[in-house]
């Protein structure tokens, strides 16, 4: 069950309290979040890679639930490789959310887009023809515009799972883990503990470009950048340049996946940088065993969802399906729990822009989140500290969004 935070109940009664295990999206008015996140790390900055080549045969249409409000769920179920695996796990999580929500009034119309824009447009047309009032998905950025082309013409909202902010926009909201939230949280926290001069070493790729823009904007509000370099395959030259400037910096931001973060830190050390004299900072991609095992990165701080929610979610998922969920499975769970709660409480305005962009936000498995009017999201993240064998929280997730 999901409900806006700090908001009075609607005319139909109080927000649903949900099953006794408190497994739905969240409770309102300061009640504890039912689940949060952590456990498995994100294996790629942008989640599962898009499948190459034509998709396989699409599976038969599937409807789950008997509620009056129809909701389309679009996933690449027949895609090859990691994409198909992620899609099946997200489908399971969506069905789990429906089963754990108390008396949901929705019916999920589960559609397989094969992982490509043509398939996404075809199954979106099917879902709309069957009466879908909102679309959840698709997973890949390339398919989102194809879906939006149809939904915008009908005034139907989309909650997609892509991490590419460029595909968000009017009527298209992203419920993914966006790098911008990680960057804003860790820079704000660092400034709060007195760090004002920042250096950065980032990958020269799509993820690095997104992080760069967010980092420069966030630091511009809180301090100054004294060194900034990007690297391709060879990190040594960029590491040498940054190492020479660390004397005037009190925080060093390295944003990359686990193995690459370790390699970047090692390159800095090889260039003569003493990383024990500076506060190391990172993003949620640091949630990785390789990072925890690195002696160089001990004590580093990164922003990520509170781990407890994902651990609880994973336990329930394993009990139900006999396997571990992919990290993005919580997105499908939260999306279904959200629309189930809104359909129960918000009447005809349940999926309107004003409802979805409620500034108080919603509470989900991975903590607080809210949609911005531009379709991107903001998450309430914890700050974690790297330690051998894992990580420890040094600042918890916020209980509400500030003004």
N, C-alpha and C positions, 0 to 999 in steps of 0.2 A: 504494500500500500504505500502510496506515496502521497504526500500532501505538501502544499506550500507551507513554509515555516512561518510562524508568527502571524498567522492569518486566522480570522474567525471562521468557524464552520459555516458552510453554506446552508441554504434553507432546508436541504434534505437531511440535515443532521450532522453530527460530529464526524470528523475524519475517521475512516475505518481503523480500528486498532490492530487488525490483522490477526494471523494465527498466533498461537501462544508462544511460538519460538521467535516471534518478531522478525520474520524473515523477509518482509516485503520492503518496499522502497524506503520507508522511513516514517517516523512519527513526527507530529508537529508540536509547537508550543514548548520547545525545549526538551522534549522526550529524547531518550537516547537513540542514536542511529541503530538500525537493526543490523546492518552488516557493514563492514568497511573493507579495505582491500589490502592485499599484499602478496605474500607467497610467491607465485611464479613471476619471473621477470618478463619484460617485453623483449622478445628476441630480435626485433627489428624496429628501427625508429618509426617506421610507418606501417607496422603490423604485417600481416601476410602479404606476400607479393601477388600481383595480379597474374592470373594464369596466362600462358602464351598459347596461341592457336585457338581454333574453334572450340566451343564448349561441347561437352558430351550431351546426350539426350537429357532433356529436362524431365524431372520426376513428375509424377501425377500430382495435381493440386491437392493440398491438404488443408483441412479446416479443423481447428482445435478450439473447443469451448462452444458454449451454446448461448452466449450473451447476445443482446440486441445490437450492440455497437460493434461494427465490423472494422477490423484493423489489419492492414496489409503488412506482412513481414517478408522482406526481400533479402535473400541470402544466396551466395554462390554454391549451392549444395552439390552440384555435379561438377564443379571445377576440380582440376587436378591438383595434386600436391597439398601444400599447407593451406591453400585457400579453402579447399573442400573440407579439410579437417577442422579448420576454424569455424566454418559455416555450420557444420554438424554440431559442434560444441555450443555455438550460440543458439542454434535451434533448440537444443536440449534445455539450455538455460531459460529460454523464453517460455517453454512449456512448463518448466519448474516454477517460474514466477506465477504463471496462471494457476498452477495447482496449489501454490502456497498462499495466494491472495484469497481473502475471505469473500466469497460470493461475488466473483467478478462478473460484470455485465458486458464482457467483450467476447468476440469470436475472432481468433487469429486466422487469417488467410495466408498460409505460408507458401511462398512462391520461390522457385529456383530460377535465378537469372543467368546461371552458367558462368558468372564472373565477367560478363561483357556488357557494354551499353545497349546493344541491340536486344539482348535477352532481358535486360532491366526494363527497357521501354515496353517490351511485349507483355511482361508479367504485371507491370504497373497498370497497363490498360486493362488487363484481366481483373485485377483487384478493384480498380475503380468501377468497372462494369458490374462487379459483384456487390458494390455498395460500400467499399472501404471509405471511412471518414478521415483516416490518417494513414500515412505510410511510414513504417519503420524500416531502415535500410535505405539504399544498399550499402555494401561494405567498401567498395572501391570508388575512389574519387572520379575516375573516368565515367562511371555509371550514374553519378548523382545528377549531372545536368540533363541526362536523357530522361530521368524520372521527373525532375523539376519541370521540364517542358510540358509534361502532361498535367501535373498536379497544380501548377500555378494557374493554368487556364480555368481550373475548377475551384480555385480558392482552398485547396487541400494542403495541409501542412505535412512536411516530411521531417522525420528525425533520423538522420543518416549516421553511419558509423565511421566515415572516412576521417583521417587525421589531417587532410589538406584543407586549410582554412579558406583557400581561394574558391572552393565550391559552395561555401555557405552563402546565405543571402536571403532575400525576401521569401519567407515561407519555408526555408530550408535550414534546419538547425542541426548542429553536430553534437553528438553525445559521446565523442571520442576523447582520448587523452591527448590534449593539445600541448605541444611544447611550450607555448606562450604562458600557460598557467604555471608550469614548473619554474620557468625563468623569473616571472614576477614574484613568486613566493620566495625563492632563494635569495634574490637580490634584496627584497624588502626585509627579510629576516636578517641578512648580513648587515644591512645598514642599521638595523635596530640594535645590533650588538657592536656597533662602532666602526664597521668597515666602510670606508669611503672611497678608497682608490682601488680600482679593479683592473686586472689583466685578464685576457681571455685567449684560449687556444681552441679553435673549432675546426671541424672537418669542412672541406670545400665540396659540399654536396647539398641536396635538397633540404635535408634536415638541418645542416649547418646554416643555410640561408635563412630559414625560418627562425632559428634560435638567435642568429646575429641581429635580426631586426628587433626582436623582442628584448634582447640584452641591451642593445644601445638605447632603446627607449626607456627601459627600466632604470638603467644606471644614470641616464640623463636626469631622472627625477630625484635620485638619491645620492649621487656622487660624481666621480669622473673616471674615465678610462685612460690608463697610463700605458697600456700595451694591448695590441689586438692583432692576432695573426690567424690565418687559416692554412690548412695543409691538405694535400692530396694523398698520394700513396706514401711519399717520403715526408716524415714529420720532422726530420733533423734540422732543416734550415729554419722553419718556423719556430721550432723549440729553442734554437739558439737565440733568435731575435727576442722572444719573450723572456728567456732566462736573463738576458742582459738588462731588462727593465724591471725585474721583480723587486729591486731594492727600493723602489718608490711605490710599490703596491702592497696592500694589506689583505688582498683576496685574489685568488686565481680561479677562474671559471673554465672548466674543461667539460664540454658537452659532446658525448659520443656514446656508442654502446659499450658494454663491459670490457670486451677484449681490447678495443681501440683506446678506451680511456686508460687502461693499464699501459699500453704501448706509448701513449702520449706522455704519461707521467714518467715513464722510464727514459724517454727521449729528453725530457726536461732535466732529469737528474744527470744524464750523460753530458748535457750541455753545461753542467756546473750549477744548476739551480738547487738551492737547499729548500726543499718543499716543506720541511718541518717548521720553517719560520714564517709560513704564510698559510692563511686559511684557504683550503681547497674547497671548491664549490662545484656542484653538478646538477643534473636533472634526474628524472625518474628512471632513466636507462641505467643509472648506477646500481639499481637493484639487481645485482648479478653476483654469483659466487666468485667470479674472477676478480671483481672489485674488492670483495671482502677478504680475499686471500692475498691481496697486494700489500706488502709492507709500506710501500710509498704512499698509498692512499688512506692509510689509517687516520681517523679523525676528520676525514673529509665530510662535508655536509651536502645533502641533496634533498630536493623536494619530491614528495611522492604521496599517494594516498596512504592513509593509515593502514598498516598491514592486517589488522585484526579482522576487518570485514571480509577480505578475500579468503582468509584462512577459514572463517566460519562457513562462508559460501562454498568453498572447496570441499569441506567435510560433508555438507549436505549433498553436494553434487556427486561425490564419490559413492555415498551411500545409495543414491538413486540409480546411478548409471554405471558404477563399477570402474570408473576411469577418472583421471584428473581433467578439469576444464582448462581450456586455453585462457590466457589472461584476459582476452577481450570478451569472454562469455558474460562477464558482469554487465557489459553494455546492453546486451540483449535482455538480460534479466531486468535491469533498471528501466529500460524503455517500456517493457510490457507492464511492469508494476506502476509506472507513471501513468500510462494511458488508462490502466484499469482504475486507478484512484481518481483521475480527472473525469472519467466517464461516469463515475459513481457520484461525484460531488458537484460538478460544474454545469450540468444541464447542457443546453444548446451551445454554450460558449466553451465547452470542454477543451477543444483543440484550437481555439482562437489565439492569435498572436499575443493578445493581452494576457491570456491565461498562461501560455507557455513561457512568456518572458517575465513572469512575476519576479520582481527584484529580490524577494525573500528567498527564492530558490526552492530546492527540493533536497531531501536527504535520501541517499541511496547506499548500495553496497559499498561504494568507494567514497562515501562521505558526501558533503554538500556539493551541489552543483546548481548552476543557473544558466539559462540561455540569454545571450545578449540579443539586442534587436538586429544585429548584423548576422545572426545565425551561429556565431561562435559561442563557446561556453567559457565559464569561469568555474574553477573547482576550488574547494576548500581543502588545502593540502597540509600534510604534516611535514616537519623537517626531520630528516633521519641522519644519524651519524654512523659512518663506516666503522665497523669493528670486526675483529677476526671472527669468522664464523657467522656473521650476519650483520644486522644494523640495529641501532637503538634510537628511539624517538627522543629528540631534544626539545621539540615544540610540537604540541598536538594540533590536530585539525581544528579549525575554528568551529564554534557551535552555531554561528550565524554570520551572514555577510554584513559588513559594515555599511554605512551610508554610502 
